[in-house]
Amino acid sequence: MEDILTEIQKLVLGVLNAQKLTTIAYGTVISVSPLQVQVDQKLTLKEEQLMLSRAVMDYEVEMSVNSGAKQIYKIHNGLIQGDKVTLIRNHGGRQYLIIDKEVV
């Protein structure tokens, strides 16, 4: 009976691994234009596979300082070559969301 359970567990794990469920990955930006991130020696992600969160993009925000007039300020969060990034691989493994940069 234990042999059957062990085999069932192996089958289930094989199916789950084949599904490429959502997972966390880490990589390094090797190019900004076009954007490329190297995850490991075998896997380099191309721009069309990557989505960016606001945490890794330049963007503008309207704000006021000390209750003064509102002004538009640019936040410089864009990726640069060499940045270490945290990614979430989506179900199926075809797209990755870069959620943040590693703080050095």
TORTOR-368300 format. One record per residue: residue in one letter; x, y, z of N, C-alpha, C in turn. Coordinates in Angstrom, 2 decimals. Layout:
<nodes>
type->a	nX->X	nY->Y	nZ->Z	caX->X	caY->Y	caZ->Z	cX->X	cY->Y	cZ->Z $
...
</nodes>
This chain:
<nodes>
type->m	nX->0.83	nY->-1.20	nZ->0.00	caX->0.00	caY->0.00	caZ->0.00	cX->0.87	cY->1.26	cZ->0.00 $
type->e	nX->1.99	nY->1.23	nZ->0.74	caX->2.88	caY->2.39	caZ->0.78	cX->3.50	cY->2.64	cZ->-0.58 $
type->d	nX->3.79	nY->1.58	nZ->-1.33	caX->4.35	caY->1.74	caZ->-2.67	cX->3.39	cY->2.48	cZ->-3.59 $
type->i	nX->2.11	nY->2.18	nZ->-3.48	caX->1.10	caY->2.83	caZ->-4.31	cX->1.02	cY->4.31	cZ->-3.96 $
type->l	nX->1.03	nY->4.64	nZ->-2.65	caX->0.98	caY->6.04	caZ->-2.21	cX->2.21	cY->6.81	cZ->-2.68 $
type->t	nX->3.35	nY->6.19	nZ->-2.60	caX->4.59	caY->6.83	caZ->-3.05	cX->4.53	cY->7.11	cZ->-4.55 $
type->e	nX->4.03	nY->6.17	nZ->-5.31	caX->3.91	caY->6.36	caZ->-6.76	cX->2.90	cY->7.46	cZ->-7.10 $
type->i	nX->1.79	nY->7.50	nZ->-6.35	caX->0.79	caY->8.56	caZ->-6.57	cX->1.41	cY->9.92	cZ->-6.26 $
type->q	nX->2.17	nY->10.01	nZ->-5.17	caX->2.83	caY->11.26	caZ->-4.83	cX->3.79	cY->11.70	cZ->-5.93 $
type->k	nX->4.55	nY->10.77	nZ->-6.49	caX->5.47	caY->11.08	caZ->-7.58	cX->4.71	cY->11.59	cZ->-8.80 $
type->l	nX->3.60	nY->10.95	nZ->-9.12	caX->2.79	caY->11.38	caZ->-10.26	cX->2.25	cY->12.79	cZ->-10.06 $
type->v	nX->1.72	nY->13.05	nZ->-8.86	caX->1.16	caY->14.37	caZ->-8.57	cX->2.25	cY->15.43	cZ->-8.65 $
type->l	nX->3.41	nY->15.17	nZ->-8.07	caX->4.52	caY->16.13	caZ->-8.13	cX->4.96	cY->16.36	cZ->-9.57 $
type->g	nX->4.99	nY->15.31	nZ->-10.37	caX->5.34	caY->15.46	caZ->-11.78	cX->4.36	cY->16.34	cZ->-12.53 $
type->v	nX->3.08	nY->16.15	nZ->-12.27	caX->2.04	caY->16.98	caZ->-12.91	cX->2.18	cY->18.43	cZ->-12.47 $
type->l	nX->2.37	nY->18.67	nZ->-11.18	caX->2.52	caY->20.04	caZ->-10.68	cX->3.74	cY->20.72	cZ->-11.27 $
type->n	nX->4.86	nY->20.02	nZ->-11.34	caX->6.07	caY->20.60	caZ->-11.93	cX->5.87	cY->20.91	cZ->-13.41 $
type->a	nX->5.15	nY->20.08	nZ->-14.11	caX->4.89	caY->20.30	caZ->-15.53	cX->3.97	cY->21.51	cZ->-15.75 $
type->q	nX->3.13	nY->21.81	nZ->-14.78	caX->2.20	caY->22.94	caZ->-14.87	cX->2.91	cY->24.29	cZ->-14.75 $
type->k	nX->4.12	nY->24.31	nZ->-14.19	caX->4.88	caY->25.55	caZ->-13.97	cX->4.02	cY->26.58	cZ->-13.25 $
type->l	nX->3.64	nY->26.24	nZ->-12.03	caX->2.82	caY->27.12	caZ->-11.22	cX->3.56	cY->28.41	cZ->-10.90 $
type->t	nX->2.84	nY->29.41	nZ->-10.44	caX->3.43	caY->30.68	caZ->-10.06	cX->4.52	cY->30.46	cZ->-9.03 $
type->t	nX->5.64	nY->31.17	nZ->-9.23	caX->6.75	caY->31.04	caZ->-8.30	cX->7.58	cY->32.32	cZ->-8.32 $
type->i	nX->8.42	nY->32.48	nZ->-7.31	caX->9.33	caY->33.62	caZ->-7.21	cX->10.64	cY->33.24	cZ->-7.90 $
type->a	nX->11.22	nY->34.19	nZ->-8.62	caX->12.52	caY->33.99	caZ->-9.26	cX->13.36	cY->35.25	cZ->-9.04 $
type->y	nX->14.65	nY->35.11	nZ->-9.20	caX->15.57	caY->36.24	caZ->-9.04	cX->16.44	cY->36.32	cZ->-10.27 $
type->g	nX->16.75	nY->37.55	nZ->-10.69	caX->17.56	caY->37.70	caZ->-11.89	cX->18.36	cY->38.98	cZ->-11.86 $
type->t	nX->19.11	nY->39.18	nZ->-12.95	caX->19.96	caY->40.35	caZ->-13.11	cX->19.64	cY->40.99	cZ->-14.46 $
type->v	nX->19.46	nY->42.30	nZ->-14.47	caX->19.21	caY->43.03	caZ->-15.70	cX->20.52	cY->43.05	cZ->-16.50 $
type->i	nX->20.49	nY->42.47	nZ->-17.70	caX->21.70	caY->42.46	caZ->-18.53	cX->21.61	cY->43.46	cZ->-19.68 $
type->s	nX->20.40	nY->43.96	nZ->-19.95	caX->20.21	caY->44.96	caZ->-20.98	cX->18.93	cY->45.74	cZ->-20.66 $
type->v	nX->18.97	nY->47.06	nZ->-20.92	caX->17.79	caY->47.88	caZ->-20.66	cX->16.99	cY->48.13	cZ->-21.94 $
type->s	nX->17.68	nY->48.28	nZ->-23.07	caX->17.00	caY->48.53	caZ->-24.32	cX->17.60	cY->47.66	cZ->-25.42 $
type->p	nX->16.99	nY->46.55	nZ->-25.75	caX->15.75	caY->46.00	caZ->-25.21	cX->15.99	cY->45.38	cZ->-23.83 $
type->l	nX->14.94	nY->45.38	nZ->-23.01	caX->15.05	caY->44.84	caZ->-21.66	cX->15.28	cY->43.34	cZ->-21.70 $
type->q	nX->16.31	nY->42.88	nZ->-20.98	caX->16.60	caY->41.46	caZ->-20.84	cX->17.05	cY->41.20	cZ->-19.41 $
type->v	nX->16.56	nY->40.11	nZ->-18.85	caX->16.91	caY->39.71	caZ->-17.48	cX->17.41	cY->38.28	cZ->-17.51 $
type->q	nX->18.60	nY->38.07	nZ->-16.96	caX->19.14	caY->36.72	caZ->-16.88	cX->18.76	cY->36.13	cZ->-15.53 $
type->v	nX->18.04	nY->35.00	nZ->-15.58	caX->17.58	caY->34.33	caZ->-14.36	cX->18.62	cY->33.31	cZ->-13.90 $
type->d	nX->19.14	nY->32.55	nZ->-14.84	caX->20.22	caY->31.61	caZ->-14.55	cX->21.02	cY->31.41	cZ->-15.84 $
type->q	nX->21.98	nY->30.50	nZ->-15.82	caX->22.83	caY->30.32	caZ->-16.99	cX->22.05	cY->29.93	cZ->-18.24 $
type->k	nX->20.94	nY->29.24	nZ->-18.06	caX->20.17	caY->28.73	caZ->-19.20	cX->19.01	cY->29.63	cZ->-19.60 $
type->l	nX->18.57	nY->30.53	nZ->-18.72	caX->17.35	caY->31.29	caZ->-18.97	cX->17.59	cY->32.79	cZ->-18.97 $
type->t	nX->17.43	nY->33.40	nZ->-20.14	caX->17.45	caY->34.85	caZ->-20.28	cX->16.08	cY->35.27	cZ->-20.78 $
type->l	nX->15.42	nY->36.14	nZ->-20.03	caX->14.07	caY->36.60	caZ->-20.38	cX->14.16	cY->37.82	cZ->-21.28 $
type->k	nX->13.36	nY->37.82	nZ->-22.32	caX->13.31	caY->38.92	caZ->-23.28	cX->12.18	cY->39.88	cZ->-22.91 $
type->e	nX->12.24	nY->41.07	nZ->-23.48	caX->11.29	caY->42.14	caZ->-23.16	cX->9.83	cY->41.69	cZ->-23.27 $
type->e	nX->9.51	nY->40.88	nZ->-24.30	caX->8.12	caY->40.47	caZ->-24.49	cX->7.63	cY->39.50	cZ->-23.42 $
type->q	nX->8.55	nY->38.93	nZ->-22.64	caX->8.18	caY->38.02	caZ->-21.55	cX->8.04	cY->38.74	cZ->-20.22 $
type->l	nX->8.40	nY->40.02	nZ->-20.19	caX->8.49	caY->40.75	caZ->-18.93	cX->7.41	cY->41.82	cZ->-18.80 $
type->m	nX->6.85	nY->41.91	nZ->-17.60	caX->5.95	caY->42.99	caZ->-17.23	cX->6.60	cY->43.71	cZ->-16.05 $
type->l	nX->6.35	nY->45.01	nZ->-15.93	caX->6.99	caY->45.80	caZ->-14.89	cX->5.97	cY->46.35	cZ->-13.91 $
type->s	nX->6.33	nY->46.34	nZ->-12.63	caX->5.51	caY->47.03	caZ->-11.64	cX->6.03	cY->48.47	cZ->-11.52 $
type->r	nX->5.27	nY->49.32	nZ->-10.90	caX->5.67	caY->50.72	caZ->-10.75	cX->6.97	cY->50.84	cZ->-9.95 $
type->a	nX->7.27	nY->49.85	nZ->-9.12	caX->8.48	caY->49.89	caZ->-8.29	cX->9.76	cY->49.84	cZ->-9.11 $
type->v	nX->9.66	nY->49.49	nZ->-10.39	caX->10.86	caY->49.40	caZ->-11.23	cX->10.73	cY->50.25	cZ->-12.50 $
type->m	nX->9.91	nY->51.30	nZ->-12.42	caX->9.69	caY->52.19	caZ->-13.57	cX->9.87	cY->53.64	cZ->-13.15 $
type->d	nX->10.29	nY->54.48	nZ->-14.09	caX->10.22	caY->55.92	caZ->-13.86	cX->8.76	cY->56.32	cZ->-14.05 $
type->y	nX->8.28	nY->57.23	nZ->-13.21	caX->6.91	caY->57.72	caZ->-13.36	cX->6.79	cY->59.09	cZ->-12.72 $
type->e	nX->5.70	nY->59.77	nZ->-13.02	caX->5.46	caY->61.09	caZ->-12.47	cX->4.33	cY->61.04	cZ->-11.46 $
type->v	nX->4.46	nY->61.90	nZ->-10.44	caX->3.44	caY->61.98	caZ->-9.40	cX->3.18	cY->63.45	cZ->-9.10 $
type->e	nX->1.91	nY->63.77	nZ->-8.90	caX->1.55	caY->65.14	caZ->-8.53	cX->1.46	cY->65.22	cZ->-7.02 $
type->m	nX->2.18	nY->66.19	nZ->-6.43	caX->2.17	caY->66.31	caZ->-4.97	cX->2.47	cY->67.74	cZ->-4.57 $
type->s	nX->2.21	nY->68.04	nZ->-3.31	caX->2.54	caY->69.35	caZ->-2.77	cX->3.43	cY->69.16	cZ->-1.55 $
type->v	nX->4.28	nY->70.14	nZ->-1.31	caX->5.19	caY->70.11	caZ->-0.16	cX->4.76	cY->71.21	cZ->0.79 $
type->n	nX->4.59	nY->70.86	nZ->2.07	caX->4.18	caY->71.82	caZ->3.10	cX->2.91	cY->72.58	cZ->2.72 $
type->s	nX->1.92	nY->71.86	nZ->2.20	caX->0.62	caY->72.42	caZ->1.81	cX->0.73	cY->73.49	cZ->0.73 $
type->g	nX->1.80	nY->73.50	nZ->-0.02	caX->1.99	caY->74.46	caZ->-1.10	cX->1.25	cY->74.03	cZ->-2.35 $
type->a	nX->1.55	nY->74.71	nZ->-3.43	caX->0.91	caY->74.41	caZ->-4.71	cX->1.34	cY->73.01	cZ->-5.18 $
type->k	nX->0.42	nY->72.35	nZ->-5.85	caX->0.74	caY->71.03	caZ->-6.38	cX->1.71	cY->71.17	cZ->-7.54 $
type->q	nX->2.67	nY->70.25	nZ->-7.55	caX->3.64	caY->70.21	caZ->-8.64	cX->3.81	cY->68.76	cZ->-9.08 $
type->i	nX->4.31	nY->68.59	nZ->-10.27	caX->4.57	caY->67.25	caZ->-10.77	cX->6.05	cY->66.94	cZ->-10.58 $
type->y	nX->6.32	nY->65.80	nZ->-9.97	caX->7.68	caY->65.35	caZ->-9.72	cX->7.89	cY->64.01	cZ->-10.41 $
type->k	nX->9.10	nY->63.81	nZ->-10.91	caX->9.42	caY->62.55	caZ->-11.56	cX->10.14	cY->61.65	cZ->-10.55 $
type->i	nX->9.67	nY->60.42	nZ->-10.44	caX->10.29	caY->59.41	caZ->-9.59	cX->11.18	cY->58.54	cZ->-10.48 $
type->h	nX->12.44	nY->58.45	nZ->-10.14	caX->13.41	caY->57.71	caZ->-10.95	cX->13.64	cY->56.33	cZ->-10.33 $
type->n	nX->12.83	nY->55.37	nZ->-10.76	caX->12.95	caY->53.99	caZ->-10.27	cX->13.31	cY->53.03	cZ->-11.39 $
type->g	nX->13.58	nY->53.53	nZ->-12.58	caX->13.82	caY->52.68	caZ->-13.74	cX->14.98	cY->51.71	cZ->-13.54 $
type->l	nX->14.92	nY->50.62	nZ->-14.25	caX->15.95	caY->49.60	caZ->-14.18	cX->17.20	cY->50.05	cZ->-14.92 $
type->i	nX->18.36	nY->49.63	nZ->-14.41	caX->19.62	caY->49.86	caZ->-15.09	cX->20.37	cY->48.54	cZ->-15.16 $
type->q	nX->21.30	nY->48.46	nZ->-16.09	caX->22.07	caY->47.24	caZ->-16.25	cX->22.78	cY->46.90	cZ->-14.94 $
type->g	nX->22.68	nY->45.63	nZ->-14.55	caX->23.30	caY->45.16	caZ->-13.32	cX->22.36	cY->45.09	cZ->-12.13 $
type->d	nX->21.16	nY->45.71	nZ->-12.24	caX->20.19	caY->45.63	caZ->-11.14	cX->19.81	cY->44.18	cZ->-10.88 $
type->k	nX->19.75	nY->43.82	nZ->-9.61	caX->19.24	caY->42.51	caZ->-9.19	cX->17.75	cY->42.70	cZ->-8.96 $
type->v	nX->16.93	nY->41.82	nZ->-9.53	caX->15.49	caY->41.99	caZ->-9.45	cX->14.80	cY->40.72	cZ->-8.94 $
type->t	nX->13.62	nY->40.94	nZ->-8.37	caX->12.75	caY->39.85	caZ->-7.93	cX->11.59	cY->39.78	cZ->-8.90 $
type->l	nX->11.31	nY->38.57	nZ->-9.37	caX->10.26	caY->38.36	caZ->-10.36	cX->9.25	cY->37.33	cZ->-9.86 $
type->i	nX->8.05	nY->37.43	nZ->-10.35	caX->7.03	caY->36.41	caZ->-10.13	cX->6.72	cY->35.78	cZ->-11.48 $
type->r	nX->6.93	nY->34.48	nZ->-11.59	caX->6.60	caY->33.76	caZ->-12.83	cX->5.13	cY->33.40	cZ->-12.76 $
type->n	nX->4.39	nY->33.70	nZ->-13.82	caX->2.97	caY->33.38	caZ->-13.81	cX->2.74	cY->31.90	cZ->-14.12 $
type->h	nX->1.53	nY->31.48	nZ->-13.91	caX->1.14	caY->30.10	caZ->-14.19	cX->1.40	cY->29.81	cZ->-15.66 $
type->g	nX->2.17	nY->28.80	nZ->-15.94	caX->2.54	caY->28.45	caZ->-17.31	cX->3.97	cY->28.84	cZ->-17.65 $
type->g	nX->4.53	nY->29.80	nZ->-16.92	caX->5.93	caY->30.14	caZ->-17.07	cX->6.30	cY->30.97	cZ->-18.28 $
type->r	nX->5.32	nY->31.58	nZ->-18.95	caX->5.64	caY->32.35	caZ->-20.16	cX->5.84	cY->33.83	cZ->-19.89 $
type->q	nX->5.28	nY->34.33	nZ->-18.81	caX->5.39	caY->35.75	caZ->-18.47	cX->5.93	cY->35.89	cZ->-17.05 $
type->y	nX->6.70	nY->36.95	nZ->-16.85	caX->7.27	caY->37.25	caZ->-15.54	cX->6.98	cY->38.71	cZ->-15.21 $
type->l	nX->6.60	nY->38.96	nZ->-13.96	caX->6.38	caY->40.31	caZ->-13.47	cX->7.56	cY->40.69	cZ->-12.60 $
type->i	nX->8.27	nY->41.77	nZ->-12.96	caX->9.35	caY->42.26	caZ->-12.12	cX->8.70	cY->43.11	cZ->-11.05 $
type->i	nX->8.80	nY->42.65	nZ->-9.79	caX->8.09	caY->43.36	caZ->-8.72	cX->8.97	cY->44.34	cZ->-7.95 $
type->d	nX->10.29	nY->44.12	nZ->-7.95	caX->11.14	caY->45.02	caZ->-7.17	cX->12.60	cY->44.81	cZ->-7.49 $
type->k	nX->13.42	nY->45.77	nZ->-7.04	caX->14.87	caY->45.67	caZ->-7.16	cX->15.43	cY->45.28	cZ->-5.80 $
type->e	nX->16.56	nY->44.60	nZ->-5.83	caX->17.26	caY->44.25	caZ->-4.59	cX->17.92	cY->45.51	cZ->-4.05 $
type->v	nX->17.78	nY->45.74	nZ->-2.76	caX->18.39	caY->46.89	caZ->-2.13	cX->19.83	cY->46.56	cZ->-1.80 $
type->v	nX->20.75	nY->47.39	nZ->-2.28	caX->22.17	caY->47.12	caZ->-2.07	cX->22.73	cY->48.12	cZ->-1.09 $
</nodes>
